[in-house]
Amino acid sequence: MDRKERDAKYRAEHKAERNEYNRIYRQKNKEHFRQYARDYAHNQGKAKVLEKRQKNQERMRVDPEYRQKWSSYMQIYNRNRRERFRMRIIQSLGGRCQKCGFNDWRALQIDHTNGGGTKHRKSFSSLEKYYEYILANISSGDYQLLCANCNQIKRYRPH
Ligand SMILES: [Zn+2]
């Protein structure tokens, strides 16, 4: 009997014992197994996304009509995404102008309480990243809502 056969025989004879051992092991390391499954799914998802992106880029390269369609689709997609971000910030900041109470979101602006807003916004590579940062720091007290009028008045410097 060679080693392989011996191992197989051992496994067969101790099947119930081994199953029990594995069951306890899995239970003891539940969180570990769960995390492993999550990571696996996450990486699989990532690979799929990358593959899709590559295919899309290839198609854009060879098909000008598709490129045109795709870029106008992305324009709308990004505009909606920025709008959703803006809505979330507006909601989190109370939904109305801090000076006068005006509450039509179309004319509400995110004001840096201590100034420097334009410079801060320009330090981000995209508006989305800027919005993400503000959302993450929404309760810092650095941001408030002002309506366009109150914001303009705050900015006004006498000549
Ligand atoms: Zn106002």
Residues whose N, C-alpha, C, O or C-beta is under 5 A from the ligand:
A	BS01	ZN	C97 K99 C100 G101 F102 L146 C147 C150
